[in-house]
Amino acid sequence: MASAANPVIDRATVERIVRQAALEFLGRGDRGRTPELVVQASSRHMHVCREDMDVLFGPGSELTVERPLYHEGFYAARETVTIVGPRSRIISNLRILGPMRKQSQVELAFSDAMMLGLNDLPVRLSGDLKGTPGAVVIGPKGVVELKEGLIRAAIHAHMNPEEAAYFGVKQGDTMKLRVGGPSGVTFNNVHVRIDSGSRLNVHMDTDEANACGLHLTKDVELFK
């Protein structure tokens, strides 16, 4: 039985203490303060290539910045499109994110995919598009038929090399993300993406964020 002299420590606290002790033992505990972790829900969106941009919005058209995103140089554009799935099901006002990419792709949550009639949309990292479903995309100036490019984006962590060194991870590793709170869960396959221009940031889709009650807690932890 717990008492004031011998309080019960919850499991999450014990695990946190053990991980910190392990970091110090491995020589990573003195590398400065723990990097600030930001976890965000990523709504459905599209990335567009130059060729498809010309068709959808007119030759030579450019994306216009609606608002900047967390990582410098990335932004939500004012431009939106309509996407048409099997049996003519549609999602309208699908936001485009910039800057442009080499290949167009659409990132959806599971519920979005179901809405379009895509019950088995694969979970992939951004850019891993081979063998994925396609769709018809409608813009104000034209229509593009994507042969592939629709995915459910895998939960992933962006970080710079210094942050990766702190956690002792490399490109392509997977980590765990613990989200506390009344609906808390632990995600076991958080893919590591390292870039010198990144800041520590985990992206999950809106279904994942709603399931774990992300908006109700600041108690988040990323670990190996």
C-alpha positions as CSV (number, residue, x, y, z in Angstrom):
1,M,0.0,0.0,0.0
2,A,1.3,3.5,-0.9
3,S,2.0,6.0,1.8
4,A,3.3,9.6,2.0
5,A,6.8,8.1,2.7
6,N,6.6,5.6,-0.1
7,P,4.5,7.0,-2.9
8,V,3.7,4.9,-6.0
9,I,5.5,5.9,-9.1
10,D,3.6,5.3,-12.4
11,R,5.1,3.2,-15.1
12,A,5.6,6.1,-17.5
13,T,7.7,8.0,-15.0
14,V,9.8,4.9,-14.3
15,E,10.5,4.4,-18.0
16,R,11.4,8.0,-18.4
17,I,14.0,7.8,-15.6
18,V,15.4,4.6,-16.9
19,R,15.8,6.0,-20.4
20,Q,17.5,9.2,-19.1
21,A,19.9,7.0,-17.1
22,A,20.7,4.9,-20.2
23,L,21.4,8.1,-22.2
24,E,23.9,9.3,-19.5
25,F,25.5,5.9,-19.4
26,L,26.0,5.9,-23.1
27,G,27.5,9.4,-23.1
28,R,24.6,11.2,-24.6
29,G,23.2,12.7,-21.4
30,D,25.6,15.6,-21.4
31,R,25.0,16.9,-24.9
32,G,22.9,19.8,-23.7
33,R,19.2,20.2,-23.2
34,T,16.7,17.8,-24.6
35,P,15.6,19.0,-28.0
36,E,12.1,20.6,-28.0
37,L,9.6,18.2,-29.5
38,V,6.7,19.4,-31.5
39,V,4.0,16.9,-32.6
40,Q,1.5,18.0,-35.3
41,A,-1.5,16.6,-37.1
42,S,-1.1,16.8,-40.9
43,S,-4.4,17.3,-42.8
44,R,-5.0,15.7,-46.2
45,H,-3.1,17.6,-48.9
46,M,-1.4,17.4,-52.3
47,H,2.1,18.0,-53.5
48,V,2.3,19.0,-57.2
49,C,5.0,18.9,-59.9
50,R,5.7,21.5,-62.5
51,E,4.1,19.6,-65.3
52,D,0.8,19.0,-63.4
53,M,0.8,22.6,-62.1
54,D,0.8,23.9,-65.7
55,V,-2.2,21.7,-66.5
56,L,-4.2,22.4,-63.4
57,F,-3.6,26.1,-63.0
58,G,-2.3,27.2,-66.4
59,P,1.2,27.3,-68.1
60,G,3.8,29.1,-66.0
61,S,1.5,29.4,-63.0
62,E,3.1,29.5,-59.5
63,L,2.0,28.5,-56.1
64,T,1.1,31.4,-53.8
65,V,1.8,31.3,-50.1
66,E,-1.2,31.2,-47.8
67,R,0.7,30.5,-44.6
68,P,4.2,29.2,-43.7
69,L,4.6,25.7,-42.2
70,Y,6.8,24.6,-39.3
71,H,9.9,24.0,-41.5
72,E,11.5,26.9,-43.2
73,G,10.7,27.2,-46.9
74,F,7.6,25.0,-46.7
75,Y,4.1,26.5,-46.9
76,A,0.4,25.9,-47.4
77,A,-0.6,27.4,-50.7
78,R,-3.8,29.3,-51.6
79,E,-4.4,26.9,-54.5
80,T,-6.7,23.9,-54.0
81,V,-8.0,21.1,-56.2
82,T,-10.7,18.5,-56.3
83,I,-9.8,14.8,-56.3
84,V,-12.0,12.2,-57.8
85,G,-11.7,8.6,-56.6
86,P,-13.4,5.3,-57.6
87,R,-17.1,5.4,-58.4
88,S,-16.8,9.2,-58.8
89,R,-16.5,10.0,-55.1
90,I,-14.8,13.3,-54.5
91,I,-12.9,15.4,-52.0
92,S,-13.0,19.1,-52.8
93,N,-10.8,22.0,-51.6
94,L,-7.8,19.8,-51.2
95,R,-5.0,22.1,-50.2
96,I,-1.6,22.1,-52.1
97,L,1.6,22.4,-50.1
98,G,4.7,24.0,-51.5
99,P,7.2,24.2,-52.9
100,M,6.7,22.0,-56.0
101,R,8.1,18.5,-56.2
102,K,9.4,16.3,-58.9
103,Q,6.3,14.1,-58.8
104,S,2.8,14.9,-57.7
105,Q,1.3,13.0,-54.7
106,V,-1.7,13.1,-52.5
107,E,-1.5,12.3,-48.7
108,L,-4.7,11.2,-47.1
109,A,-5.9,9.9,-43.7
110,F,-7.6,6.5,-43.5
111,S,-11.1,8.1,-43.2
112,D,-10.3,10.3,-46.3
113,A,-9.3,7.2,-48.3
114,M,-12.6,5.5,-47.3
115,M,-14.5,8.6,-48.4
116,L,-12.9,8.2,-51.8
117,G,-13.6,4.5,-52.0
118,L,-10.0,3.5,-51.5
119,N,-10.3,0.9,-48.7
120,D,-6.7,-0.4,-48.9
121,L,-4.6,2.7,-49.5
122,P,-1.0,1.8,-48.6
123,V,0.9,3.5,-45.8
124,R,4.1,4.9,-47.3
125,L,6.7,7.6,-46.6
126,S,6.4,10.7,-48.7
127,G,7.9,10.1,-52.2
128,D,7.6,6.3,-52.0
129,L,4.9,6.1,-54.7
130,K,5.6,3.0,-56.8
131,G,2.6,0.8,-57.1
132,T,0.3,3.2,-55.3
133,P,-3.3,4.0,-56.6
134,G,-4.0,7.1,-58.8
135,A,-6.9,9.4,-59.1
136,V,-8.3,12.2,-61.3
137,V,-7.3,15.7,-60.1
138,I,-9.4,18.8,-61.2
139,G,-8.0,22.3,-61.1
140,P,-9.5,25.6,-62.4
141,K,-7.7,25.3,-65.7
142,G,-7.5,21.6,-66.4
143,V,-7.6,18.0,-65.4
144,V,-4.7,15.6,-64.5
145,E,-5.1,11.8,-64.3
146,L,-2.5,10.6,-61.8
147,K,-1.5,7.0,-62.6
148,E,-0.1,6.7,-59.1
149,G,0.7,8.9,-56.1
150,L,-2.1,8.4,-53.4
151,I,-0.8,7.3,-50.0
152,R,-1.5,7.3,-46.3
153,A,1.5,9.0,-45.0
154,A,3.5,7.0,-42.4
155,I,4.0,8.7,-39.1
156,H,7.5,10.2,-39.1
157,A,9.9,12.4,-37.2
158,H,11.9,15.2,-38.9
159,M,15.1,16.2,-37.3
160,N,18.5,17.7,-38.0
161,P,21.8,15.8,-37.6
162,E,22.5,17.3,-34.2
163,E,19.1,16.1,-32.9
164,A,19.6,12.7,-34.5
165,A,23.0,12.4,-32.7
166,Y,21.2,13.3,-29.4
167,F,18.8,10.4,-29.9
168,G,21.4,8.1,-31.4
169,V,19.5,7.4,-34.6
170,K,20.2,7.5,-38.3
171,Q,18.2,8.0,-41.5
172,G,15.7,5.2,-42.0
173,D,15.6,4.1,-38.3
174,T,12.3,3.9,-36.5
175,M,11.5,5.3,-33.0
176,K,8.6,5.3,-30.6
177,L,6.3,8.2,-29.7
178,R,4.4,8.2,-26.5
179,V,1.4,10.5,-26.3
180,G,0.0,10.8,-22.8
181,G,-3.4,12.1,-21.6
182,P,-6.7,10.4,-21.2
183,S,-6.5,8.7,-24.6
184,G,-2.8,8.2,-24.6
185,V,-1.1,5.7,-26.8
186,T,2.4,4.8,-28.0
187,F,3.2,4.7,-31.7
188,N,5.9,2.1,-32.4
189,N,7.0,2.8,-36.0
190,V,7.9,6.5,-36.2
191,H,10.2,6.8,-39.2
192,V,13.3,9.0,-38.8
193,R,13.9,11.6,-41.6
194,I,17.1,13.6,-41.2
195,D,17.8,16.9,-42.9
196,S,20.1,19.8,-42.0
197,G,17.2,22.3,-42.4
198,S,14.8,20.4,-40.2
199,R,13.7,21.0,-36.6
200,L,12.5,18.2,-34.3
201,N,8.9,17.6,-35.4
202,V,6.7,14.5,-35.6
203,H,3.9,14.4,-38.2
204,M,0.9,12.1,-37.9
205,D,-2.3,12.2,-39.8
206,T,-5.6,13.6,-38.5
207,D,-7.1,10.1,-37.7
208,E,-4.0,9.2,-35.6
209,A,-4.2,12.6,-33.8
210,N,-7.9,12.2,-33.0
211,A,-7.4,8.7,-31.8
212,C,-4.8,9.6,-29.2
213,G,-6.3,12.9,-28.2
214,L,-3.3,14.9,-29.3
215,H,-5.1,18.2,-28.9
216,L,-5.8,17.4,-25.2
217,T,-2.2,16.9,-24.0
218,K,1.3,18.3,-24.1
219,D,2.7,15.1,-22.6
220,V,4.6,13.7,-25.6
221,E,7.9,11.8,-25.7
222,L,10.1,10.5,-28.6
223,F,12.5,7.7,-27.8
224,K,14.3,4.6,-29.4
